[in-house]
Amino acid sequence: MTPEYRASLPDMQNENAPGIDGGAVPILQVGMSNFRLPLKFARPDGAAPATLETSVTGTVSLDARHKGINMSRIVRIFYEFAEEVFTPATLEKILRKYLAEIGSSRAQLRLEFSYPIPQRSLRSGLVGYQYYDCAFEGVLENGAFRAFVTFDFVYSSACPCSAELSEHARRSRNILGIPHSQRSKARVRAELAGTPEIFVEDFKEHCLRALHTETQAMVKREDEQAFAEMNGAYYKFVEDAARELFAEFDADPRIRDFQIVCAHLESLHSHDAVAVLNKGVPGGISEGFSDFKSLIC
């Protein structure tokens, strides 16, 4: 492979308008999705980074005058940063290189991974791993960088109405009723304020303080009893869960904006109870949410 031969190879991606099929219009995002590699993620308190399999999506914008981009450059540029210890802020360096080398006006990156955190059981002292589905996302447009974190938290939701009706049956007719509860999921999408130091563990702690009833990794009988008692102490409608999460994330100055989505996968009904709220920052996240099937857990 000589330099002369390489230079002679055709480059369809860099052909101009005469080679464009269809409408000569700009494209918002074009690139590569779901290329996977192990990446290191920062952990709090100086702990060693966690190395996790990560699915990466990298895209750039394309103006109307150009036919396409060299797709492999999206992957090759990213690999130059593969040994970095990743935080949401790390994405800015990669995005700036995308814009400089590909010649676009807008670039976007999304890293999806499952993050393990040890969880101690409620009474027995057993320890198991909980895995949290997460994503770091960065957008660079008109010179401005925005960083987002998406975090999924799985919890149990005991129905307050069912609890009251069961207690009424016990008191009035001496009949045992079992309040219904269900596995539930909250998804938080947060835009960070600047590039502050924030970790996946911080998102987990916010959700735990708001909702209390996280599902358990390891249990013995005493843990199962404790979990039942906790559900009784913190029963919640889906509206309650969303508002409790709002209060918790609204108090963190490292988070500029957020959207909270909750889904309670009803054991009473054959359908789910859902709630969505946005923080309400002017010019911030304003869209709704409709992909509730992605919250089935």
N, C-alpha and C positions, 0 to 999 in steps of 0.2 A: 504494500500500500504506500505509494509515493505521494508526496504533497501535490504533485501535478494531477495524479489520478483522482485524489480526493476532491481537488478543486473543480474537476470536470463533472462531478456527480450532480444531477439535477436537483433543484431545491424548490419543489412546488409550493412549500409554505410561504416563501418570500415572493411569489408572483404577485403582481399588482392587479388592479381592477379588471383588465381584460380577461383574466383567468377565473374570475369569480362566478360561480354558478348561483342561480337564484337572485334574491334581492341583495343589492350592494348596501347592506346596512351594518351598523356596528353590533358586536356581540358583547353582552355584559360579562359573561364568564365562559372561558374555554380553557381546558387543561386536562389533568389526570386525576382520577378518583380511585381510592382504595389501593394505593400502593403501600405495602406493609414493610415495616422494619422495626427492630427493637430500639427503643429510645429511652434515655435516662430522664427521669422526672425528679425535680427538687422536692425534698421533704423538709418539714420544719425542724427547728432546734439543732441544726447542723448534722442531722442524720444522713447516712449514706444515701445517694439517689436510688430510686426504684427503677429497675430496668424492665420495661413492659412492651409487649407486642402492640404496635400502634398502626392504625389505619389512617393514611394521610390523603387529603384531597387538596390539591393546589391548582388555582385557576388565576388567569389574568384576563383583562379586557382586550378586545380586538377592534380596531377601528374599521370603518367601512372600506378603506382603500386597500386593505391587505386580505389575502386569501386565507391565511392561517398562521399558526405558530408552529415552531418545532416542538412537538409534544414532549420529546425525551428530555428537553432542557429543564422542564418543570421538575422532573425526578432528579436529574444530574445536579442541579443547583441545590436542591434540598439535601442530597447526600453530602455536600460539602459541610453541612452543619450537623451531621448525624451523631457526632460525638459531644455535642453541646448537652448541658444539663438544662432541661426545658422547664420554663415557666411560661405563662401567657405572654410576658414581655419579650421572650426570645423570638417570637414569630416576627417581630418588626424587622430584625436584621435580614431574615430570609426574604421577606416581602420587598424590602428595598432593593435587594439584589435582583429579584425577579423583574422589577420595573426597570432597573438600570440595564440589564442584559437583554430583556425581551422587548423593551421599548413600548410598554403599555402605560395606561394612565391609572389603572386600578388593579390591585392584586388581592387575593384572598387565600387563606390557609385554614384548614381544619384538621386537628389531630383527635382521633377517637381512640379511647383505651379503657380498659377495666382496671381499676385501682384497688389493691388489697389493703385493708386496715385490720389489725387484730382487734377482736371484740371479746371482752370478758363476760361470761354468763352472769345472770342476775344474782344467783345465790351460791352455786356450787364452786365457783372459781375456775371452771373450765374456760379455755381460750380457743377460739376458732377464728377463721378469716371471713370477713365480709368483703364482698367485691362491689365496687361502685362504678357504674357506667358514667364516663366523663368525656368531655370534649373541650379542648382549647381552640379558640378561633380568633384569627386576626384579620382585619381589613385595613388596607392602606389605599386611600383615595384622596387626590388633591393634596398630597403631602401630609395628611392627617392619619394617624394610626389609632384604631380602636381595637380593644381586646375584650373578648367574651369568654366566659366559662359556663358550660352546661353540666349540670350535676343531677343524677337520679338517686332518689332515696326511697327505699321500700319500707313500709311500716304497716302496722295493723290498725284498723279503724273499727271500733265497736260502736254500734248505732245507739245514740242516746234514747231515741224513741223506743227501740226494742228493749233496752234496759229498763225503762220505766214501765213498759207493759208487762215485762216478765216479773218485775217486783210487785206490780199491782195484782197479778195472778197469784203470787205467793201469799200476799197479805190478805186478799179478799177470799180466795178459794183454796188456799193451801196447795196450789199446783206449781210444780217446778217448771219454769220456763227458762230457756237458754237464749240470752240476747245474741243476736247475730253480729258477727264481726267478719272482716275480710282482709285479705292482703291488698294493700293499696300502694300507690306510687305517687311521689311528688317529683316534678321536674322543675328545676330552677335554671333559668338562663339569665346570667348577670353580665352587665357591662361594667368593667372595672374603671375606677376613677384614676386616670393616668396609668402608671405602671407600678402600683404598690406591691409589696410582698404579700402574697396571699397563696394559700395552699389548699389542696383538696381536703385535707383534714379540717380546715376552717369551715368549709361548706357542710361537711358531715356534722360538725359540732353545732352549727346553726340549726340544722334540721332536727337534730336530736333534742336540743333545748326547746324547740317549738312544739315537737310532736310526741316525744318521749317513747312511743311504743314501736321502736325499731324491731323488725323481725330478728330472730336469733340464729346464730351459726351453730352453737353447741348447747345442748340442754340435758339436764337430768330432771327427775320428778319435781324437785324443789324449785328448779328454774321455771318449769311449766306452770307451777302454782303462782310463782311471782309474776309471771307474764300475764296470767289471768287477772291477778289483782291490779296490775298496772293498767290493763285495758279498762278495768272498772273505775280506776281513778282518773283516767284520761280518755273517756269516750268522746267521740267527735263526729259531727257531720262534716261533709266535704267542704262546706262553706267555712266551718270553724278551722279546719286544717289550713286552708288557703290564707285566712286572715292571721293565724298564728305565725305562719311562715313570713307573711308580709312584715309583721312587727319585728321579727328577728333580723331579717335582711335589711330592712329600712334603717336599722340602728348602726349598721357597719359603714363607716365613712370611706372604706376602700372600694365600696360598690356604688357606682354612679346611678345605675338603672337596672331594672330586672323585670322578668316575667315569671310568675308562679303558675304552674299547672298541677292540679291534683286529680287523681282518678281513684275512686273507691269501687273495687270490682265486686259488686254486690253478691252476697250469698242469699239474700231474700229474693232479688229480682233476677231475671235473665238478661239484664242490661246493667250498665254502669252509671254511677253518679260522678259528675265531673264539675270542676270549677276552674276558672282562669281569671287572673287579675294581673295588671301591670302597675308598676310604681307610679306612672303618670308624669314622668319628666318631660318638659316641653321639648319637642323635637326628638324624643327618645323612642323606646319601643312602644308601638301603638297598635300593632296588628293583633288579631286574635289567634286562636289555636284550634286546629281541627283534626290533627293526626292522633286521636285518642287511642287508636289500636296499638300505637307504638308504646303505650304505657301498660299494656297487658304484661303481667309478671307472674 
